[in-house]
Amino acid sequence: MTLTARSGIRSKLPNVGTTIFTRMSRLAEEHHAINLAQGFPEFDCAPGLQQLVDKYLKLGKNQYAPMAGVTALREAIAKKVYEASMKEYHPETEITITSGATEALFVALSTVVFPGDEVIVFEPAYDSYVPAMELNGGIPVFVTLDPQYQSIDWQEVRSKITDKTKAIIINTPHNPTGNVWKATDMQELAQVAELHDLIVISDEVYEHIIFDGRGHISAASIPALSERTFLCGSFGKTFHTTGWKVGYCLAPAGLTAEFRKIHQYLVFSVVTPFQYAIAEYLNEPQHYLELAAFYEKKRNIFLDAIKDIGFIAKPSEGSFFQNVSYEKLSEEHDLALAERLTKEVGVASIPLSSFYDKATDYKTLRFCFAKNDDTLLKAGELLQKKKW
């Protein structure tokens, strides 16, 4: 039994401390380093979106929104998803607005995971997945991928499934590797989920940030998947508004009904004027369709800025993260190196070992390129000056 020193209660998450994102951001602040660690844009959202927030504040949209979300926003999401995936979600019974995608993911896992249930997790994995499972008595079962993985070994996935397996969680485009799932991966997932009657939780927050002509293959676009999937999305990444915490969950009516039972007692509703503003902003699809080119340029600026250092860097396929391997430059553990680069060089990153259950060290760091061009160039300059 693990007891907290102060209160004497047993910890529900005894192995969880302060997240690596908070730690590295704090270290960056202490040492006045460029923060390429935590995944938030350095730039503000579009002036037009800000003006819409002002508009709805002045219109008095300042009280509780409906528990499921503002109707106009749910309708706008339904239209957007149908145009992209030809999948119809009913705004009233199959779409819920959440406090960011993190809440959507937590509630989806809480809805389906009971004590003793197993959940397949691809690692490296975003750090909120496993605690959400464990808080509900679930058991994560890991399929381990290297930081530059090209494809998934579906035979290994099948070998990890038991009669206790309840769900599988996926993330495409993937944080932290930047990998984008192919249509063949989605078809394999559909076959596995259907054969074993698994629930799928699909984290698609970077759906519009995909590079080099690739397309996003959503779980919504495959009927055999959409009927058993909680699809979690976010406007924070899409519209440079991570602090607004406006996300959503799409799921069949039966799943949504159970999802909302938990959502209503967790946050009940999401900030009202932002919902109205985003709903109106979605009327112009170019606001999100232009995002890929915007971030692809930033990825390329960062890769060009670090090209002569000696890193091994497979260009990110999506998201706003770039992994770099330093295996030819140093034998130092990735956490130690990340801390030292922050303190001594002035550039903060995230060690990839933080995304693995066993803290596996692949000599790889994750950098966020959702920053101003000058910031990326300066970070490259500082890293170039380091004596490796």
C-alpha positions as CSV (number, residue, x, y, z in Angstrom):
1,M,0.0,0.0,0.0
2,T,1.4,3.4,-1.0
3,L,0.5,6.2,1.4
4,T,0.9,9.9,0.9
5,A,3.1,11.4,3.6
6,R,0.6,14.2,4.4
7,S,-2.8,12.7,4.5
8,G,-2.3,9.0,4.9
9,I,-4.6,8.1,2.0
10,R,-3.7,5.5,-0.6
11,S,-2.6,6.9,-3.9
12,K,-4.7,5.8,-6.9
13,L,-1.7,6.7,-9.2
14,P,1.3,5.8,-7.1
15,N,3.7,5.8,-10.1
16,V,2.6,9.2,-11.4
17,G,4.4,12.4,-10.6
18,T,4.6,15.8,-12.4
19,T,4.5,15.3,-16.1
20,I,7.6,15.6,-18.2
21,F,5.9,18.5,-20.1
22,T,5.5,20.5,-17.0
23,R,9.1,19.7,-15.8
24,M,10.8,20.6,-19.0
25,S,8.7,23.8,-19.4
26,R,9.6,24.8,-15.9
27,L,13.2,24.1,-16.6
28,A,13.1,26.2,-19.8
29,E,11.6,29.1,-17.9
30,E,14.2,28.9,-15.1
31,H,17.0,28.9,-17.6
32,H,15.4,31.3,-20.2
33,A,15.6,28.6,-22.8
34,I,13.6,28.3,-26.0
35,N,10.7,26.0,-25.2
36,L,10.4,23.4,-28.0
37,A,9.3,20.9,-25.4
38,Q,5.6,21.4,-24.6
39,G,3.2,21.2,-27.5
40,F,1.6,24.6,-27.7
41,P,1.8,27.2,-30.5
42,E,3.9,30.3,-29.9
43,F,1.6,32.4,-32.0
44,D,-2.0,33.5,-31.4
45,C,-5.2,32.4,-33.1
46,A,-6.6,34.3,-36.1
47,P,-8.0,37.8,-35.4
48,G,-11.3,36.8,-37.0
49,L,-11.7,34.0,-34.4
50,Q,-11.0,36.4,-31.6
51,Q,-13.5,38.8,-33.0
52,L,-16.1,36.1,-33.0
53,V,-15.4,35.4,-29.3
54,D,-15.9,39.1,-28.6
55,K,-19.1,39.1,-30.5
56,Y,-20.6,36.2,-28.5
57,L,-19.4,37.6,-25.2
58,K,-21.2,40.9,-26.0
59,L,-24.3,39.0,-27.1
60,G,-24.4,37.6,-23.6
61,K,-23.5,33.9,-24.3
62,N,-21.9,33.7,-20.9
63,Q,-24.0,31.1,-19.0
64,Y,-23.9,27.3,-19.1
65,A,-24.0,25.7,-22.5
66,P,-26.1,22.6,-22.9
67,M,-24.4,19.6,-21.4
68,A,-23.8,18.0,-24.9
69,G,-22.6,21.3,-26.3
70,V,-24.0,24.2,-28.2
71,T,-26.2,22.9,-31.0
72,A,-24.6,25.1,-33.7
73,L,-21.2,23.7,-32.9
74,R,-22.4,20.1,-33.0
75,E,-24.1,20.8,-36.3
76,A,-20.9,22.3,-37.7
77,I,-18.9,19.3,-36.6
78,A,-21.3,16.9,-38.2
79,K,-21.1,18.9,-41.5
80,K,-17.3,19.0,-41.4
81,V,-16.9,15.3,-40.7
82,Y,-19.4,14.3,-43.4
83,E,-17.5,16.3,-46.0
84,A,-14.2,14.7,-45.0
85,S,-15.3,11.1,-44.3
86,M,-18.8,10.6,-45.7
87,K,-19.9,9.6,-42.3
88,E,-23.1,11.0,-40.8
89,Y,-23.1,11.7,-37.0
90,H,-26.4,13.0,-35.6
91,P,-25.7,16.3,-33.7
92,E,-28.2,15.5,-31.1
93,T,-27.3,12.0,-30.1
94,E,-23.8,11.3,-31.4
95,I,-21.7,14.4,-30.9
96,T,-20.5,15.8,-27.5
97,I,-18.4,18.9,-26.9
98,T,-15.8,18.2,-24.3
99,S,-13.2,20.1,-22.3
100,G,-10.4,19.4,-24.8
101,A,-9.6,16.1,-26.3
102,T,-8.0,15.0,-23.0
103,E,-11.4,15.0,-21.3
104,A,-12.9,13.2,-24.3
105,L,-10.3,10.4,-24.1
106,F,-10.6,10.1,-20.3
107,V,-14.4,9.8,-20.5
108,A,-14.3,7.4,-23.4
109,L,-11.9,5.1,-21.4
110,S,-14.0,5.5,-18.2
111,T,-17.1,4.6,-20.2
112,V,-15.8,1.2,-21.3
113,V,-13.1,0.1,-19.0
114,F,-13.9,-1.9,-15.8
115,P,-11.6,-3.4,-13.3
116,G,-9.5,-6.2,-14.9
117,D,-10.2,-5.1,-18.5
118,E,-7.2,-4.9,-20.8
119,V,-6.6,-2.1,-23.3
120,I,-4.1,-2.3,-26.2
121,V,-1.8,0.7,-26.2
122,F,0.7,1.6,-28.9
123,E,3.8,3.1,-27.3
124,P,5.4,5.6,-27.4
125,A,2.1,6.9,-26.2
126,Y,0.7,10.3,-25.1
127,D,0.9,10.4,-21.3
128,S,-2.8,10.7,-20.4
129,Y,-3.9,7.3,-21.8
130,V,-2.5,4.9,-19.2
131,P,-3.5,6.9,-16.1
132,A,-7.1,7.1,-17.4
133,M,-7.1,3.3,-17.8
134,E,-5.6,2.7,-14.4
135,L,-8.0,5.0,-12.6
136,N,-10.8,2.8,-13.9
137,G,-9.0,-0.5,-12.9
138,G,-7.9,-1.2,-16.5
139,I,-4.6,-2.9,-17.5
140,P,-2.6,-1.4,-20.3
141,V,-1.1,-3.9,-22.7
142,F,1.7,-2.4,-24.8
143,V,2.6,-2.8,-28.4
144,T,6.0,-1.2,-28.5
145,L,7.2,0.8,-31.6
146,D,10.5,2.5,-32.1
147,P,10.5,6.4,-32.5
148,Q,10.9,6.2,-36.3
149,Y,8.4,3.3,-36.9
150,Q,7.2,2.8,-40.5
151,S,4.5,0.3,-39.9
152,I,2.7,-1.7,-37.3
153,D,3.2,-5.4,-36.8
154,W,-0.4,-6.5,-36.7
155,Q,0.5,-10.1,-35.9
156,E,2.1,-8.8,-32.7
157,V,-1.1,-6.8,-32.0
158,R,-3.2,-10.0,-32.4
159,S,-0.9,-11.9,-30.1
160,K,-1.5,-9.4,-27.3
161,I,-5.3,-9.8,-27.4
162,T,-6.9,-12.1,-24.7
163,D,-10.4,-12.7,-23.5
164,K,-9.8,-9.8,-21.1
165,T,-9.1,-7.3,-23.9
166,K,-11.8,-4.6,-24.0
167,A,-10.5,-1.8,-26.1
168,I,-7.7,-0.5,-28.3
169,I,-6.5,3.1,-28.3
170,I,-4.9,4.7,-31.4
171,N,-3.5,8.1,-32.3
172,T,-3.0,9.3,-35.9
173,P,-1.2,11.6,-36.7
174,H,0.8,10.3,-33.9
175,N,2.3,12.1,-31.0
176,P,5.3,11.8,-30.4
177,T,6.6,10.1,-33.6
178,G,4.7,12.1,-36.2
179,N,3.7,8.9,-38.0
180,V,0.5,8.9,-40.0
181,W,-1.6,5.7,-40.3
182,K,-2.1,4.3,-43.7
183,A,-5.4,2.9,-45.0
184,T,-4.1,-0.6,-44.6
185,D,-3.5,0.0,-40.9
186,M,-7.1,1.2,-40.5
187,Q,-8.4,-1.9,-42.4
188,E,-6.3,-4.2,-40.2
189,L,-7.6,-2.4,-37.1
190,A,-11.2,-2.8,-38.3
191,Q,-10.7,-6.5,-38.8
192,V,-9.1,-7.0,-35.4
193,A,-11.7,-4.9,-33.6
194,E,-14.6,-6.7,-35.3
195,L,-13.2,-10.2,-34.8
196,H,-12.6,-9.6,-31.1
197,D,-15.5,-7.2,-30.5
198,L,-13.2,-4.4,-29.3
199,I,-14.1,-0.8,-28.6
200,V,-11.8,1.6,-30.4
201,I,-10.7,5.0,-28.9
202,S,-9.3,7.1,-31.8
203,D,-7.3,10.2,-30.9
204,E,-7.3,12.4,-34.0
205,V,-6.4,15.8,-32.7
206,Y,-3.8,16.5,-35.4
207,E,-6.1,15.4,-38.2
208,H,-5.4,18.6,-40.3
209,I,-1.7,18.7,-39.7
210,I,-0.4,16.2,-42.3
211,F,2.4,16.7,-44.7
212,D,3.9,15.9,-48.1
213,G,0.5,15.2,-49.8
214,R,-0.7,12.6,-47.3
215,G,-4.3,12.3,-46.3
216,H,-5.9,11.7,-43.0
217,I,-7.6,8.3,-42.7
218,S,-10.2,8.8,-40.0
219,A,-11.8,5.9,-38.1
220,A,-15.1,7.7,-39.1
221,S,-14.5,6.8,-42.8
222,I,-14.6,3.0,-42.2
223,P,-18.1,1.7,-41.3
224,A,-16.8,-1.3,-39.5
225,L,-14.8,1.0,-37.3
226,S,-17.1,3.9,-36.8
227,E,-19.8,1.7,-35.3
228,R,-17.5,0.8,-32.4
229,T,-15.3,3.9,-32.1
230,F,-15.1,6.9,-29.8
231,L,-13.5,9.5,-32.1
232,C,-11.8,12.3,-30.1
233,G,-10.8,15.6,-31.6
234,S,-9.8,19.1,-30.6
235,F,-9.9,22.7,-31.9
236,G,-7.0,23.6,-29.7
237,K,-4.4,22.2,-32.2
238,T,-6.4,23.2,-35.3
239,F,-7.0,26.9,-34.4
240,H,-3.9,27.6,-32.2
241,T,-6.2,27.8,-29.1
242,T,-4.9,25.1,-26.7
243,G,-5.8,27.2,-23.7
244,W,-9.5,27.2,-24.7
245,K,-9.8,23.5,-24.1
246,V,-12.6,22.9,-26.6
247,G,-12.7,19.3,-27.9
248,Y,-15.3,16.8,-28.9
249,C,-16.2,13.1,-29.0
250,L,-18.1,11.4,-31.8
251,A,-19.6,8.0,-31.2
252,P,-22.7,5.9,-32.1
253,A,-25.8,6.9,-30.1
254,G,-25.6,4.0,-27.6
255,L,-22.0,4.7,-26.8
256,T,-22.6,8.5,-26.6
257,A,-25.5,8.0,-24.1
258,E,-23.1,6.2,-21.7
259,F,-20.3,8.7,-22.5
260,R,-22.5,11.6,-21.5
261,K,-23.5,10.0,-18.2
262,I,-19.8,10.5,-17.1
263,H,-19.2,13.8,-19.0
264,Q,-22.1,15.5,-17.2
265,Y,-20.6,14.9,-13.8
266,L,-17.0,15.6,-14.8
267,V,-17.3,19.1,-16.4
268,F,-21.0,19.2,-17.4
269,S,-20.5,21.8,-20.1
270,V,-17.7,23.7,-21.9
271,V,-17.1,27.4,-22.1
272,T,-20.0,28.9,-24.0
273,P,-18.8,31.9,-26.1
274,F,-15.9,29.9,-27.5
275,Q,-18.3,27.2,-28.7
276,Y,-20.4,29.7,-30.6
277,A,-17.3,31.4,-32.0
278,I,-15.8,28.1,-33.3
279,A,-19.2,27.1,-34.8
280,E,-19.3,30.2,-36.9
281,Y,-15.6,30.0,-37.8
282,L,-16.1,26.5,-39.1
283,N,-18.3,27.9,-41.9
284,E,-15.1,28.7,-43.8
285,P,-13.3,25.3,-44.4
286,Q,-10.1,27.0,-45.5
287,H,-9.5,28.0,-41.9
288,Y,-8.5,24.4,-41.2
289,L,-7.7,23.1,-44.7
290,E,-4.7,25.5,-45.0
291,L,-3.2,24.2,-41.8
292,A,-1.1,21.4,-43.4
293,A,0.9,23.8,-45.6
294,F,1.3,26.2,-42.7
295,Y,2.9,23.6,-40.4
296,E,4.8,21.8,-43.2
297,K,6.7,25.0,-43.8
298,K,7.6,25.2,-40.1
299,R,8.7,21.6,-40.1
300,N,11.0,22.3,-43.0
301,I,12.4,25.4,-41.5
302,F,13.3,23.5,-38.3
303,L,14.8,20.5,-40.2
304,D,16.9,22.8,-42.3
305,A,18.1,24.7,-39.2
306,I,19.4,21.4,-37.6
307,K,20.6,19.6,-40.8
308,D,24.3,20.0,-40.2
309,I,24.4,18.9,-36.6
310,G,24.5,15.1,-37.1
311,F,21.0,14.3,-35.9
312,I,19.1,11.5,-37.7
313,A,15.7,12.9,-38.5
314,K,13.0,11.2,-40.5
315,P,10.7,14.1,-41.5
316,S,7.6,14.2,-39.5
317,E,4.5,13.0,-41.5
318,G,2.1,14.9,-39.3
319,S,1.4,16.6,-35.9
320,F,3.7,19.5,-34.9
321,F,6.5,17.5,-33.5
322,Q,9.8,16.3,-35.0
323,N,11.8,13.5,-33.5
324,V,15.6,13.5,-33.8
325,S,18.0,10.7,-33.0
326,Y,21.4,11.8,-31.5
327,E,22.8,8.2,-31.5
328,K,25.7,9.2,-33.6
329,L,26.6,12.1,-31.3
330,S,26.2,11.0,-27.7
331,E,25.7,8.0,-25.5
332,E,24.0,10.2,-22.9
333,H,20.5,9.1,-21.6
334,D,17.8,11.2,-23.3
335,L,16.5,12.7,-20.1
336,A,19.9,13.8,-19.0
337,L,20.7,15.2,-22.4
338,A,17.3,17.1,-22.6
339,E,17.9,18.7,-19.3
340,R,21.5,19.6,-20.2
341,L,20.5,21.1,-23.5
342,T,17.9,23.2,-21.7
343,K,20.4,24.5,-19.1
344,E,23.6,24.8,-21.1
345,V,22.4,25.4,-24.7
346,G,19.1,27.1,-24.1
347,V,16.8,24.8,-26.1
348,A,14.2,22.6,-24.3
349,S,12.9,19.3,-25.7
350,I,11.1,16.2,-24.5
351,P,13.0,12.9,-24.1
352,L,11.3,10.1,-25.9
353,S,11.8,7.7,-23.0
354,S,9.0,9.6,-21.2
355,F,6.5,8.2,-23.7
356,Y,7.4,4.5,-22.9
357,D,6.2,2.4,-20.0
358,K,9.7,1.2,-19.2
359,A,11.3,4.6,-20.0
360,T,13.2,2.9,-22.9
361,D,16.0,5.2,-24.1
362,Y,16.2,5.3,-27.9
363,K,18.6,8.3,-27.9
364,T,15.8,10.4,-29.3
365,L,14.4,13.8,-28.5
366,R,11.1,15.4,-29.5
367,F,11.0,19.0,-30.6
368,C,7.8,21.1,-31.1
369,F,8.0,23.2,-34.3
370,A,4.7,25.1,-33.6
371,K,6.7,28.2,-33.1
372,N,7.5,31.4,-34.9
373,D,10.0,31.1,-37.7
374,D,12.6,33.2,-35.9
375,T,12.3,31.0,-32.8
376,L,13.0,27.9,-34.9
377,L,16.0,29.5,-36.6
378,K,17.4,30.7,-33.3
379,A,16.9,27.2,-31.7
380,G,18.8,25.7,-34.7
381,E,21.6,28.2,-34.3
382,L,22.0,27.4,-30.6
383,L,22.0,23.7,-31.2
384,Q,24.6,24.1,-34.0
385,K,26.9,25.9,-31.6
386,K,26.9,23.0,-29.1
387,K,30.2,21.0,-29.0
388,W,29.0,17.4,-29.4
